[in-house]
Amino acid sequence: MSNYKALLINPPRIQGYAWTREGRCQEKEGVLGTVKPPISLALLGSILRKNAVDFKLLDANILDLDSKEICHWLSENQFTPEVIIYGTTTPTIVDDTRALSSIKKRYGSKLIAFGAHITGLPEGTLEALPEIDIGIIGEPECVILDIIKNGNLQELEKVNNIVYRNSTGKIVVNKIHLLQNGLDDLPLPAWDLLPLEKYTLPFTGERYLLVETSRGCPFSCDFCVAPLFHGTVFRQKRASMVVDEIETLQKKFKINTFYLWGDTVTLHKKFMSDFCDEVVRKKLDIKWFSNSRADTLSDFALVEKMKASGCWMLSIGIESLNEKTLDSINKKLSVEKIADSLKLLKKVGIVSFGFFILGHPDETMNDINKTLEMILKLPLDYANFYPAVPYPGTQFYEKCVKNNYLVKGNEWQKMEYSHYVLKTNEFDEAIVMNEISRAKRRFYLRLSFIVNHVRLIGFYNTVVFIIKYLYKMAHVSHHKHHATNSI
């Protein structure tokens, strides 16, 4: 029997910027200046601890540690990792792997990567990044013990849902049987092993934690990586378990703000109703926020109940206000339902945050202009605007490859929201990024927005946020010029 020493690590920042590397959420810290706690690593830590595996958990991302500092931390803790396990994303996988490869070389470790990118492109990823020894396809919790226990680093052919190199150097994808079991058996994440004071909300600076409610999305938006990582079968925890977890975290860590984490949290009305009832019954003084779909927010009584249970804000993937574009990306959502849901949230007093994607190959400049004009008329509190990104493994990626839209090939580092890697009859990078800047200016520089923003978070918090943001941008600029990952 073998039981390998494991380092669970959130990789270092990239050019001074922190990143969220969680399932479908793969983005660089931006104007909001925040990144999400690494719940996948915390879950893995809890599983390893329960199974008596010798491990360490380190969030080098939030602590702003480079490779040299990580090695110093390992030396201080007298820990020599035999395997290094990290979550990664399409835009970060090259830099993540490069940073961790120097640690791998120093300690003779094996690199094990997981995430939506390697799930969507397993062989291509190992071909491009030979430093990766093993890639996990799908959810890592079901596979990790099979890899690092019972001698399976030498018997990888017995482990499903991985890609690796065999003894001859050939890349092998083992049988893929994505385990989509219920979530009730998952342990509480090992949050005690992370610096919780570092994970704070923008604007207010409040500490918060993620509480997972569900996995899987039955919808099939062509750009989304959620089905790659968690599948299309919707799985949900019992409402009572979610509330019990919140109560435990509140008591243990003195945290009162929670992000209900899932691909389609508000999909089932009964779950949401039961959750709200249980929070109210237990008289939990909490604030929570989550992601939602507009067409799940039509029941006034339920939305009122959500507000009463502490719902503060809902983020809604709107993408476009053009029916043709919505149909093209297979959103299965009407503009009318979007507008109705935002009116309902405004009436009840829940903050709305809409997300929009610009530069779909099937839309035109006129479509973008119409969408923006409609956005400015909606009762929307906040908005963010992103370029269309073709993540490998998605339907959108295949469409872009087929139609030769990709102008930067498989330059994964550019497949994030700071770049537009497509060229169509209507758009190129300069045009789309300019439209995004114009949309942000028109939305956020309105007097009505400024007044509403101060009303929502207060004048003091607004001023503090502006100061923190200016400091952060200056710090990042300095870091980009001076940071190094060499050992």
Buried (B, 14 or more C-beta within 10 A) or exposed (E): EEBBBBBBBBBBBBEBBBBBBBBBBBBBBBEBBBBBBBBBBBBBBBBBBEEEBEBBBBBBBBBBBBBBBBBEBBEEEEBEBBBBBBBBBBBBBBBBBBBBBBBBEBBEBBBBBBBBBBBBBBEBBBEBBEBBBBBBBBBBBBBBBBBBBBEBBEEBEEBBBBBBBEEEEEBBBBEEEBEBEEBEEBEBBBBBBBEBEBBBBBBBEEBBBBBBBBBBBEBBBBBBBBBBBBBBEBBBBBBEBBBBBBBEBBEEBEBBBBBBBBBBBBBBEEBBBBBBBBBBEBEBEBBBBBBBBBBBBEBEEBBBBBBEBBBBBBBBBBBBBBBEBBBBBBBEBBBEBBBBBBBBBBEBEBBBBBBBBBBBBBBBEEBBEBBBEBBBEBEBBBBBBBBBBBBBBBBBBEBBBEEEBBBBEBEBBBBBBBBBBBBBEBBEBEBBBEBBEBBBEBBEEEEEBEEBBBEBBEEEBBEBBEEBBEEBEEEBEEBEEEBEBEB
